[in-house]
Amino acid sequence: MTNLANKKQLAARTLNVGKNRIHFNSDNFAEIKEAITKQDIRDLHAEGIIMIKPVKGRKAIIKRKTVRGPGRIKRTVSKRKQIYVKITRKLRRYLKELKRIGAIDNNLYLDLRKKIRMREFKSKAHLKEYLKDLKEIRTEKIKTKEQAKEKTAKKTKSKEKTETKKTKTKEKEKW
């Protein structure tokens, strides 16, 4: 058996494949030895004396369409998170509109944003209901404060009247 490494290299270059894929038919070594030109190699390949082995594993021609590294894997987000994101965005948009209009002040806006993030509100209707209740509570507090002020104002007025009467009577006694 003779060394046919140079012939294998020539065949690989001629047929555009790797050296490992070239296979010589062992019965025709003499013909392979005589082949000098690329055309001789092509003729031997056509006759079936020089064969090309198939590609092992994944073919080099077909490239993978997507790179699947750990940072490139795209999973579908869970349904629960999708729902959370939709509701949160909707409620934040509504709050922003209320703030722009002037229906709520900045402190209430920030407080409600925190509550939205903590998922206290199930829907926009729930948030509207909360705001309605909050408005009623605030109006009640304001009314009670006003009533308390009125009561204190009445007491101070009645005290002032009695004090003025006392001072007048004392002044009369002096004369």
C-alpha positions, 0 to 999 in steps of 0.5 A: 500500500502506497502513501496517497496523502498528496493525491487525497489533498489534490482530490479535496481541493478539486472536489471542494470537500475536506480531506477526511471526506475523501475515500479511495477505492482500494481496488484501483490504487494504480489508477489513483497513483497515475492521476496528476491533474484536477481533470484526472481526479474529476474523471476518477470521481465520475467513475466511482473510484474516488468517493465522497463520504457524507457529512457527519452530524449537522450539515455545514451548509444549513446554518442555524437560524437563531442563536440559542444562548442563555441570554437569547431564550425567549419564553412566553410570560406567564398569564398572571404577569400579563394580566398584572401589566395590563391592569397596572398600565391602565390604572397608571394612565387613568391616574395620570389623566386625573392628575393632569385635570387636577382632580387629585393632588400630587400626594394622593397621586403618589399614594395611589401609585404605590397602591396600584403597584401593591395590586390593591385595585383589581380593575379601573372600576375598583379604583374609581369606587375607591376614589369616590369613597375617599372623596365622601370621607374627605367631605365628611371630615371637612364638615366635621372640622367646620362644625367643630370650628363653628362650635369653638367660635360660638363659645369664644363669642359667648365668652367675649360677650360675658367678659364685655358685660362684666367689664362694662358693669365694673366701669359703671361701678367706678363712676 
